[in-house]
Amino acid sequence: MATVWVVVGVFVVVAGLAAGVVRRRGRSAVDDRAAGRDARARQQRYEAERHGDQGGTWQRGRESSG
């Protein structure tokens, strides 16, 4: 009978650890989505600034050459 209780105890411990890991990963997925949105917003701002800088450079080059 003691063997049965040991097996049940081990099963409960493993199930508890698995539930903890799943719960922790669920939280990090939300954080990952927020980080992804932030990274995309930063990238879009960078691209917009570069586009503006390149347009100004092109316009200055065009005015001086002709």
C-alpha positions, 0 to 999 in steps of 0.5 A, spaced: 500 500 500 505 504 501 508 503 494 501 506 491 501 512 495 509 513 493 506 513 486 500 517 487 505 522 490 510 523 485 504 523 480 501 529 484 508 533 484 509 532 477 502 534 475 503 540 479 510 542 476 507 541 469 501 546 471 506 551 474 510 551 467 504 552 463 502 557 467 509 561 467 509 560 459 502 563 458 504 569 462 510 570 457 506 569 451 503 576 453 509 579 454 512 577 448 506 580 444 507 586 447 514 586 446 513 584 439 508 590 438 513 595 441 519 592 436 514 593 430 512 600 432 520 602 433 522 599 427 516 603 423 518 610 426 525 608 424 523 607 417 519 613 417 525 617 419 530 614 414 525 615 409 524 623 410 532 623 411 533 620 404 527 624 401 531 630 403 538 628 401 535 626 394 531 633 393 538 637 395 542 633 390 537 634 385 537 642 386 544 642 386 545 638 380 541 642 375 
